[in-house]
Amino acid sequence: MDYKFKRIFMIVTDSLGIGPDKKQKSFGDEGANTLFHVSETGLLDIPTWKKMGITSIANIKNPGKIKNQIAYTARVQELSNGKDTLTGHWEMMGIYTEHPFPTFTDTGFPPELIQLLEQKFDGRKIIGNCSASGTDIINKLADQEINENKIIVYTSGDSVLQICGHEKHMGLDNLYRYAQEARKICSSKPEWNVGRIIARPYVGEDGKYTRTFNRHDYSVKPEEDTILDKLQKKGIKVIAVGKINDIFSGQGISQHYPSEGDANGMDITIDLALENTTNEFIFVNLVQFDSHYGHRRDVEGYAENINLFDIKLAKLINALKEDDLLIITSDHGNDPSFKGYNHTREMLPATIYSKSFKKPKKLNDFQGLGTLGNIIARNFGLDLVQTGEDRFDELI
């Protein structure tokens, strides 16, 4: 078929929110604004994204003036009742989350669950079992885990159960096996069914430890077909970059490229853009915004990561073909200046670019992240999803 856009690239800048949305107050996140507060560092240098029009939808310090933006922009109001990775990405692809996945921030995991996990963890005793920063809990408990043959389990404000293991002393195979067993156990009861089980490997010795990029997420499987499944059935190749494959448990994914950070993820995307291919959807997640800077409350690091993204973005734009489409958005917020170290409920940015656009501009707010999914659906002749609007005809 002759599609308007032969390839569509969607990049999720994981956790890059742009301020208050309709539900922010009810989530206890009043005042959170990831991009604005990052811009207050004075370090932000994003000429490419500014040229595309990001300042038309997001308030940042020293925005400058752009007369004719080269991309369509819109603010996106998430519809689902959540502020986590699964909820955001699933809404993009057509799944509405009415009831948030369970969290164990205040209580830790219940004794019955801990007992079952320990049995499947080769009898290792669980230590931690609290809400914590991943880097903090590893630094605090790694020596005990290694020397006493125990295992660190913790959670956060997200619906996650995280398992830490030293790549040398525990081994990746054991860590991944434990995570897979934890997924089965947690999925056996609705009250335990966290959105993701995360295997968190680390390296180092004698109190000096570093997490590695061999992380692996074991997500709840989507209970219905997403746009990804429908694309595959239509003969469109779905390529996942970064943790997209984990987020959808491999469903609807034709090819998967793991990444070693956001810069590497962008390099992989640029290489894919340079190829002479058609009938593809390339879905990219840049996780370090969230994992390395948002959760760690590193405001300056967040700014520098945006700057690096902007440099790579310029290269990606140059690599795109005339009939390619690029969509940049986010799945939730994670304001590094906000209290605590968890996600924040915010409006989300949408930047939509093609070299074929005539006079792109700022659009009215999108209701639902599925609005972006519907752009993909309309382009490739799929049924529209109910988690967003149909705004395809505004892209001319």
Residue pairs with C-beta under 8 A, 6 or more apart in sequence:
1 381
3 279
3 379
3 380
3 381
4 323
4 379
5 323
5 324
5 325
5 354
5 379
6 278
6 279
6 280
6 321
6 323
6 324
7 273
7 277
7 278
7 279
7 280
7 281
7 282
7 321
7 323
7 324
7 325
8 280
8 281
8 282
8 324
8 325
8 326
8 327
8 375
8 376
8 379
9 269
9 272
9 273
9 282
9 284
9 316
9 320
9 324
9 325
9 326
9 327
10 92
10 281
10 282
10 283
10 284
10 326
10 327
10 328
10 329
10 372
10 376
11 269
11 284
11 286
11 326
11 327
11 328
11 329
12 88
12 89
12 92
12 283
12 284
12 285
12 286
12 329
12 330
12 331
13 286
13 289
13 306
13 309
13 328
13 329
13 330
13 349
14 85
14 285
14 286
14 287
14 288
14 289
14 290
14 291
14 330
14 331
15 34
15 289
15 290
15 294
15 330
15 331
15 332
15 333
15 334
15 343
16 34
16 35
16 289
16 306
16 330
16 333
16 348
16 349
17 32
17 33
17 34
17 35
17 330
17 332
17 333
17 334
17 335
17 344
17 345
17 346
17 347
17 348
18 33
18 34
18 35
18 36
18 57
18 58
18 59
18 75
18 330
18 333
18 346
18 347
18 348
18 349
19 32
19 33
19 35
19 36
19 58
19 59
19 346
19 347
20 30
20 31
20 32
20 33
20 346
20 347
21 77
21 78
21 345
21 346
21 347
21 348
22 77
23 78
23 81
23 345
24 30
24 32
24 344
24 345
24 346
26 345
27 83
27 344
27 345
29 83
29 333
29 335
29 338
29 344
29 345
29 346
31 338
32 333
32 335
32 338
32 344
32 345
32 346
33 59
33 333
33 335
33 346
34 294
34 302
34 333
34 334
34 335
34 336
34 344
34 346
35 58
35 59
35 60
35 306
35 349
36 58
36 59
36 60
36 61
37 299
37 335
37 336
37 337
37 338
38 44
38 299
38 302
38 303
38 306
38 336
38 337
39 60
39 61
39 62
39 303
40 61
40 299
40 337
41 299
41 300
41 303
42 61
42 62
43 300
43 303
43 304
43 307
44 60
44 61
44 62
44 303
44 306
44 307
45 307
45 310
46 54
46 306
46 307
46 310
47 310
47 314
48 310
48 311
48 313
48 314
48 317
49 306
49 309
49 310
49 313
49 351
50 63
50 64
50 66
51 66
51 69
51 70
52 69
52 70
52 71
52 73
52 351
52 353
53 66
53 69
53 70
53 71
53 72
53 73
53 351
53 360
53 361
53 362
54 60
54 73
54 349
54 351
55 63
55 64
55 66
56 66
56 69
56 73
56 362
57 73
57 74
57 75
57 349
57 350
57 362
58 349
68 359
69 360
69 361
69 362
70 353
70 357
70 360
71 326
71 351
71 352
71 353
71 357
71 360
72 350
72 351
72 352
72 353
72 357
72 360
72 361
72 362
72 363
72 394
72 395
73 349
73 350
73 351
73 352
73 360
73 361
73 362
73 363
74 350
74 352
74 362
74 363
74 364
74 365
74 366
74 391
75 347
75 348
75 349
75 350
75 365
75 366
76 329
76 347
76 348
76 349
76 350
76 365
76 366
76 368
76 369
76 371
76 372
77 347
77 348
77 365
77 366
77 367
77 368
78 87
78 88
78 91
78 332
78 345
78 348
78 368
78 369
79 91
79 96
79 367
79 368
79 369
79 370
79 387
79 388
80 87
80 88
80 90
80 91
80 96
80 97
80 98
80 387
81 87
81 97
81 98
81 99
81 100
82 88
82 97
82 100
82 101
82 332
83 332
83 333
83 343
83 344
83 345
84 100
84 101
84 158
84 159
84 195
84 331
84 332
84 343
85 158
85 195
85 196
85 243
85 247
85 290
85 331
85 332
86 97
86 101
86 159
86 195
86 196
86 219
86 220
86 247
87 97
87 100
87 101
87 195
87 331
87 332
88 330
88 331
88 332
88 348
88 369
89 244
89 247
89 248
89 285
89 331
90 97
90 222
90 226
90 247
91 97
91 368
91 369
91 370
91 373
91 387
91 388
92 227
92 329
92 331
92 369
92 370
92 372
92 373
92 387
93 226
93 227
93 228
93 248
93 252
93 370
93 373
93 385
94 224
94 226
94 227
94 370
94 373
94 385
94 386
94 387
95 222
95 223
95 224
95 226
95 387
96 386
96 387
100 159
101 159
101 193
101 194
101 195
101 220
102 159
102 190
102 191
102 192
102 193
102 194
103 155
103 157
103 158
103 159
103 194
104 131
104 155
104 161
104 194
105 131
105 155
105 156
105 157
105 342
106 131
108 129
108 130
108 131
108 155
109 117
109 129
109 153
109 155
109 161
109 192
110 192
113 185
113 186
113 192
114 126
114 129
114 153
116 185
117 126
117 153
117 181
117 182
117 185
118 124
118 125
118 126
120 178
120 181
120 182
120 185
121 151
121 178
121 181
122 174
124 149
124 150
124 151
125 148
125 150
125 151
126 150
126 151
126 152
126 153
127 141
127 144
127 145
127 150
127 151
127 152
127 153
128 137
128 141
128 152
128 153
128 154
128 164
129 153
129 154
130 137
130 154
130 155
131 154
131 155
131 156
131 157
132 154
132 155
132 156
133 156
133 295
133 296
133 341
134 154
134 156
134 162
134 164
134 200
134 211
134 295
135 211
135 296
137 152
137 154
137 164
138 152
138 164
138 200
138 202
138 209
138 211
139 207
139 209
141 152
141 164
142 152
142 164
142 166
142 202
142 204
142 207
142 209
143 206
143 207
144 150
145 151
145 152
145 164
145 165
145 166
145 170
146 166
146 169
151 163
151 164
151 165
151 170
151 178
152 163
152 164
152 165
153 161
153 162
153 163
153 164
154 162
154 164
155 161
155 162
155 194
156 162
156 295
156 341
156 342
157 340
157 341
157 342
157 343
158 195
158 196
158 342
158 343
159 194
159 195
159 196
160 194
160 195
160 196
160 197
160 198
161 182
161 186
161 194
161 196
161 197
161 198
162 197
162 198
162 200
163 175
163 178
163 179
163 182
163 197
163 198
163 199
163 200
164 200
164 201
164 202
165 171
165 172
165 174
165 175
165 178
165 199
165 200
165 201
165 202
166 201
166 202
166 203
166 204
166 209
167 175
167 201
167 202
167 203
167 212
167 214
168 203
172 201
172 214
175 199
175 201
176 199
176 216
178 199
179 197
179 198
179 199
179 216
179 218
180 197
180 218
182 197
182 218
183 197
183 218
185 192
186 192
186 193
186 194
186 197
187 193
187 220
193 220
194 220
195 219
195 220
196 217
196 218
196 219
196 220
196 246
197 217
197 218
197 219
198 215
198 216
198 217
198 218
199 215
199 216
199 217
199 218
200 211
200 215
201 211
201 212
201 214
201 215
202 209
202 210
202 211
202 212
203 209
203 210
203 212
204 210
213 258
213 259
213 260
213 261
215 243
216 246
217 243
217 246
217 247
218 246
218 249
219 246
219 247
219 248
219 249
220 249
221 249
221 251
222 248
222 249
222 251
225 252
226 248
226 251
226 252
227 252
227 373
227 376
227 377
227 382
227 385
228 238
228 248
228 251
228 252
228 253
228 281
228 283
229 251
229 252
230 252
230 377
230 382
230 383
231 238
231 252
231 281
231 376
231 380
231 382
232 238
232 252
232 254
234 380
234 381
234 382
235 279
236 279
236 280
236 281
236 380
237 254
237 255
237 277
237 279
237 280
237 281
238 252
238 253
238 254
238 255
238 280
238 281
238 283
239 253
239 254
239 255
239 256
239 257
239 272
239 280
239 281
239 282
239 283
240 248
240 253
240 255
240 256
240 257
240 283
241 257
241 259
241 265
241 268
241 269
241 272
241 282
241 283
241 284
241 285
242 257
242 258
242 259
242 265
242 284
242 285
242 286
242 287
243 285
243 287
244 253
244 256
244 283
244 284
244 285
245 253
245 256
245 258
247 285
250 256
257 268
259 265
259 268
261 288
262 286
262 287
262 288
262 289
262 305
262 308
262 309
263 308
263 312
265 284
265 285
265 286
266 284
266 286
266 309
266 312
266 313
266 315
266 316
267 312
268 284
269 282
269 284
269 316
270 312
270 315
270 316
270 319
272 280
272 282
273 282
273 316
273 319
273 320
273 321
273 324
274 319
281 376
281 380
286 309
288 305
289 302
289 305
289 306
289 334
290 334
290 343
292 298
292 301
292 305
293 299
293 301
293 302
293 305
293 336
294 302
294 334
294 335
294 336
294 343
295 334
295 341
295 342
296 336
296 341
297 336
297 337
297 338
297 341
298 336
299 336
299 337
301 336
302 336
313 328
316 326
317 326
317 353
320 326
320 353
320 354
320 355
321 355
322 354
322 355
322 356
323 354
323 356
324 354
324 355
325 352
325 353
325 354
325 375
325 379
325 395
326 351
326 352
326 353
326 354
327 350
327 351
327 352
327 353
327 372
327 375
328 349
328 350
328 351
328 352
328 353
329 348
329 349
329 350
329 351
329 369
329 372
330 348
330 349
331 348
331 369
332 343
332 344
332 345
332 346
332 348
333 343
333 344
333 345
333 346
333 348
334 342
334 343
334 344
335 344
335 346
338 344
347 365
348 369
350 366
350 371
350 372
352 360
352 375
352 395
353 360
354 395
357 395
357 396
358 396
363 391
363 394
366 372
366 388
366 389
366 391
367 388
367 389
368 387
368 388
368 389
369 387
369 388
370 385
370 386
370 387
370 388
370 389
371 388
371 389
371 390
371 391
372 388
373 385
373 387
373 388
374 384
374 385
374 388
374 389
374 390
374 391
374 392
375 391
375 392
375 395
376 382
377 383
377 384
377 385
378 384
378 390
378 392
379 392
384 390
